[in-house]
Amino acid sequence: MRRREFISLLGGALTAWPFAAQAQQRERMRRIGVLIGFAESDPAPQSWLGAFRGTLAKLDWTEGSNLRIEVRLGWG
């Protein structure tokens, strides 16, 4: 009788294992691309990017954990 109990316990653990592994997955990393037509030395895009990142942080989008922002500046 113990053998049957062990086999049923083992079978139940094996069927629940994929669900437990799936629950441990990390949140998907989102990527935002920003194209700005200013020179890198211009302070205007830096202040705009600071406000943009601040607004995203208020919405629980934190850069490095669930968000990646790629910035490209033009006209050098």
C-alpha positions in Angstrom: 0.0 0.0 0.0 2.8 2.4 0.7 4.2 1.9 -2.8 1.0 3.0 -4.4 0.8 6.1 -2.1 4.4 7.0 -3.1 3.8 6.6 -6.8 0.6 8.7 -6.7 2.4 11.4 -4.6 5.3 11.4 -7.1 2.9 11.6 -10.1 1.1 14.5 -8.5 4.3 16.3 -7.9 5.4 15.8 -11.5 2.2 17.2 -12.9 2.4 20.3 -10.6 6.1 20.9 -11.4 5.6 22.8 -14.8 3.2 25.2 -13.1 5.7 26.0 -10.3 8.5 26.6 -12.8 6.2 28.9 -14.9 5.4 31.0 -11.8 9.1 31.8 -11.3 9.6 33.4 -14.7 10.6 37.1 -14.6 8.5 39.8 -16.0 9.1 40.5 -19.7 11.6 43.4 -20.4 9.9 46.1 -22.6 11.9 48.3 -24.9 11.3 51.9 -25.9 13.2 53.6 -28.6 13.5 57.4 -28.6 14.7 59.3 -31.6 15.5 63.0 -30.9 16.6 65.5 -33.5 18.9 67.5 -31.3 22.6 67.6 -30.8 24.0 65.7 -27.8 25.3 68.8 -26.2 21.9 70.5 -26.3 20.2 70.6 -22.8 16.6 70.4 -24.1 16.6 66.7 -24.9 18.1 65.9 -21.5 15.4 67.7 -19.6 12.7 66.1 -21.8 14.2 62.6 -21.2 14.3 63.3 -17.5 10.6 64.2 -17.4 9.8 61.1 -19.6 11.6 58.7 -17.3 10.0 60.4 -14.3 6.5 59.9 -15.7 7.2 56.2 -16.6 8.5 55.7 -13.0 5.2 57.0 -11.6 3.5 54.3 -13.7 5.7 51.6 -12.2 7.9 51.2 -15.3 11.4 51.2 -13.9 14.3 51.2 -16.2 16.5 48.2 -15.7 13.8 45.9 -14.1 10.9 45.9 -16.6 11.9 48.6 -19.1 14.8 49.5 -21.3 15.0 52.9 -23.0 17.3 53.3 -26.0 18.0 56.9 -27.0 19.4 58.0 -30.3 20.2 61.7 -30.9 20.6 63.2 -34.3 22.2 66.3 -35.8 25.6 66.5 -34.3 
